[in-house]
Amino acid sequence: MRRLNRAARYICCLFAAYILFFSFCINIAAEAQIIYRYASKTGPARIALTFDDGPHPKYTPLILDILEEFEIHATFFAVGSNVEAYPDLVKRIAKEGHELGNHTYHHNHMAKMSLEDLTQDINRCNDAIEKITGSRPRYFRPPEGVCTKNVQEICSATNTTIVMWSVDTRDWAHTPISEIFQNVRRNTKNGSIILMHDFIGKNSPTPQALRQIIPMLLELGYEFVTVSQLLEGG
Ligand SMILES: [Zn+2]
């Protein structure tokens, strides 16, 4: 009898392990690739500057001028409605060698959106960018970093990589430039993805902060690259 109990327990354990393994496989299959930072083990330490929420006629040109001055490239996670409103800025971003990523069309809070609405919104932003630049974004950044199961499902189905960040400059909160500087200096490492914005209401500290953090990071030996260069080399 005792032997029978042991055998039954053994079969139960095997069955549970079987179920766990398969649910794990199903979860993996539904998940998109999500990147926070990516460090290459060879070559110089590389980092990616990223700008969300634009383009915007007040700040995007200022930021592009600064990037041009330092001869570095960045990635702009653009909002589709702004892309349609300011196509010339999108053309300039692409022409000057920067990368464009998707930051949704409306910048809505995605946790409250249905799978269907979310799919439409993300596709509409991709369409707007592709229409102007000729290439469809391969990277997506969810507004406010809200990375729901629906978002992951859509990105997984369209082979789009979700790009989060590892250093938040908090420029969006109008953080004083000295604090942005200290935060970036303390927290930037090989492979860091730095979050900034090319649209913030009222007075944005971003252009002035960039004038201080870019020389500091260059001095520390970092190479500035786009997100694709960071993730794929080149
Ligand atoms: Zn945003």
Boltz pocket constraint, residues with backbone or C-beta under 6 A from the ligand:
constraints:
  - pocket:
      binder: B
      contacts: [[A, 52], [A, 53], [A, 103], [A, 107], [A, 142], [A, 143], [A, 144]]
      max_distance: 6.0
